[in-house]
């Protein structure tokens, strides 16, 4: 069975809502096990065990959150030699335009390397039903792709 890891950081709760929606979507796929962890708790072993990732971060000052940066700092060198080429999706809860946070996430992920297999979501403002649906669909799409062996 494939495993999908959802890593998130939140302070206001908006990104947590999006992560939960992605988790609900992922859990709609019976042939993929899904786990959601806060960025400060997720580590290299969690990353190694996962076949795919959904990374959810708020945009802070035009950049990724400190919690998500901490996750990358703690895992990058620990797994770098393994070249973990995992399927991933990005969800950014943006206060501005989100482009800086997206650019930084994509740049960091190229180093692992990870591959984006779903269009990144850059969502603005508090999550409304449309935003939550997009996050749900992102989780569902990634889990289904993993279960079917597409990713």
ZAMARGU-4260 file (C-alpha; in steps of 0.2 Angstrom, whole numbers, plus 5000, padded with zeros to 4 digits):
<rodrens>
0) 5000/5000/5000 | 5006/5017/4996 | 5009/5031/5009 | 5005/5049/5007 | 5012/5061/5020
5) 5004/5078/5023 | 5016/5091/5031 | 5009/5107/5037 | 5013/5123/5047 | 5000/5135/5053
10) 4998/5149/5066 | 4981/5156/5061 | 4973/5139/5058 | 4970/5143/5039 | 4983/5132/5033
15) 4977/5118/5045 | 4960/5119/5037 | 4968/5117/5020 | 4978/5102/5026 | 4963/5094/5034
20) 4954/5096/5017 | 4969/5088/5008 | 4969/5074/5021 | 4950/5071/5018 | 4953/5070/5000
25) 4968/5058/5001 | 4958/5047/5013 | 4944/5045/4999 | 4957/5033/4991 | 4956/5016/4999
30) 4972/5010/4992 | 4983/5024/5000 | 4987/5026/5018 | 4988/5045/5023 | 4996/5053/5038
35) 4996/5071/5042 | 5010/5079/5053 | 5014/5096/5059 | 5030/5102/5051 | 5039/5103/5068
40) 5035/5085/5071 | 5039/5077/5054 | 5056/5071/5051 | 5068/5062/5039 | 5061/5045/5043
45) 5043/5051/5039 | 5049/5057/5023 | 5058/5041/5019 | 5042/5031/5023 | 5031/5041/5011
50) 5028/5038/4993 | 5021/5056/4991 | 5019/5072/5000 | 5007/5086/5001 | 5016/5101/5009
55) 5005/5115/5016 | 5012/5132/5021 | 5006/5149/5025 | 5015/5163/5016 | 5025/5174/5029
60) 5033/5190/5023 | 5033/5183/5005 | 5041/5167/5010 | 5037/5150/5017 | 5034/5149/5035
65) 5047/5146/5048 | 5040/5129/5053 | 5041/5123/5035 | 5058/5130/5033 | 5063/5120/5049
70) 5056/5104/5042 | 5067/5107/5026 | 5082/5111/5036 | 5080/5095/5047 | 5077/5083/5033
75) 5087/5089/5018 | 5104/5084/5023 | 5098/5069/5032 | 5090/5062/5015 | 5101/5071/5002
80) 5111/5056/4997 | 5096/5045/4995 | 5089/5056/4981 | 5071/5054/4987 | 5062/5057/4971
85) 5044/5058/4978 | 5028/5064/4970 | 5022/5080/4979 | 5009/5094/4979 | 5010/5111/4986
90) 4997/5121/4995 | 5001/5139/5000 | 4989/5149/5011 | 4994/5167/5004 | 4991/5184/5012
95) 5000/5192/4997 | 5002/5185/4980 | 5010/5169/4986 | 5023/5169/4972 | 5038/5171/4983
100) 5033/5156/4994 | 5029/5146/4979 | 5046/5150/4971 | 5055/5146/4987 | 5046/5129/4989
105) 5049/5124/4971 | 5068/5129/4973 | 5070/5119/4989 | 5061/5104/4982 | 5072/5103/4967
110) 5087/5099/4978 | 5079/5083/4986 | 5074/5080/4972 | 5055/5080/4973 | 5043/5081/4958
115) 5027/5091/4958 | 5013/5080/4950 | 4998/5091/4954 | 4996/5110/4950 | 5002/5120/4965
120) 4988/5128/4975 | 4990/5146/4980 | 4975/5151/4989 | 4971/5169/4996 | 4963/5174/5012
125) 4953/5163/5024 | 4949/5146/5016 | 4931/5147/5009 | 4922/5132/5002 | 4930/5133/4985
130) 4947/5134/4992 | 4944/5119/5004 | 4937/5109/4989 | 4953/5113/4979 | 4963/5106/4993
135) 4952/5091/4995 | 4954/5088/4976 | 4973/5090/4977 | 4974/5076/4991 | 4963/5065/4982
140) 4972/5067/4965 | 4989/5063/4973 | 4983/5048/4983 | 4974/5041/4968 | 4989/5043/4957
145) 5000/5035/4970 | 4988/5020/4972 | 4987/5018/4953 | 5006/5018/4951 | 5005/5034/4940
150) 5017/5043/4952
</rodrens>
